Structures are given as structure tokens and as C-alpha cells.
Amino acid sequence: MDDVLRGPVGPAPHSRPGAGPPRVLVADDEDDIRALVCLAVAKAGATVVSAVHDGTAALAAARAEVPDLAVLDVSMPGATGLEVCIALRDDPATAGVRVLLLSAGASVDDVARGLAAGADAYLAKPFQVSSLVRQVRSLTVEQPA
């Protein structure tokens, strides 16, 4: 299944006209998936500012250098992608970070939990790199108001 499900999407909060490519945080506990996501981010014209293996490291990285987008695996040690998403939304410094959740769980309930946690989009694993590239571009390009 390679469907992308999206929640409400407003303007890209950290768009920085003239400030270089969008900055993306990648968090996945599987090395191969993390590397694949980093490749897709680069293909989308964005820069990976941090690639980490667990949710605790993802939250610390996001607070140290606020990204434009966080691509988070739902099932990670330390803190799940859902927990990281909620923590990002609860912190005024990171509340505007766009969040794309990745998960092998793609039931209606899984997606609903992700969007309820504040995710901007949800992509089921396994995914096609081209779908991830499109999502990264979509979530890091400023939307018309």
C-alpha cells in the first residue's frame, strides 16, 4: 500500500525565502529505511539536518535545530513517532514543524491516531521513493494562504 493520507495542511511554517533548501529531520530505527528516507529527502531538494534512530533523539534534535519537516517512524524505541509528534505540537518552539509519519500500520484507526496526534501526512510502509519525494516536496513548499 502506497497511499498518502493527509490531514489539514496550512502554510509551511518555517519557509525561509532565500534561506536555502528546506531542513528535514529523519527518525527511523531501521538503518535501511532511514537511509532510504534520507535519499528521498535529497531527491526532493531538501537537506537532512539530522538522521536519528529513536524518538528521544528525534525530539532532542528537533529542539536543538528546528526543522521545516520531521519524517518520523511511528514505531521507534525511546518515544514513538506519535509521542514525538505530540511533543513537537505541545512546544511553542516546534509547534509549526510539519510532520510526516511513516508506518507499516495503515489501518483507518492507525491513520486517525496519527492525524489526531497532529501529523500533517501519513505514508504507509512499504512506500515508493517517488511517493516520499512528492510528500517531502509538498510539505516543504509554502502553500498559498
Helices and strands as residue ranges (DSSP letters): E 4-6, E 23-27, H 31-43, E 47-52, H 55-64, E 69-73, H 81-90, E 98-103, H 108-116, E 121-124, H 129-140
